[in-house]
Amino acid sequence: MSSSYSTGRGFKSGLAISLGIFGAGLPQTGLVAFGLGEIMQTMPKVALAVKVIGVCYLLWLGGNLIRTWYKHTQSIINAQANQLKP
């Protein structure tokens, strides 16, 4: 992912995404190392909260994707309509 991003957007963007992925991986590794799975097994409410937060995040990502697609589609339709005007 980072190599294709770098190819399309340049070195600085590729470096930024690589550092972002690395930065996200550190807390995940720490949580696993310190027993997040154990906590989630002994505290079902925490597990449910993590799942709900994950669902909300995925819904937010999906909503942004649909909104971006819709705006892009509308801009193409408007551009084509403007070309057809006499």
Beta strands, then each sheet from edge to edge (+ up, - down):
end
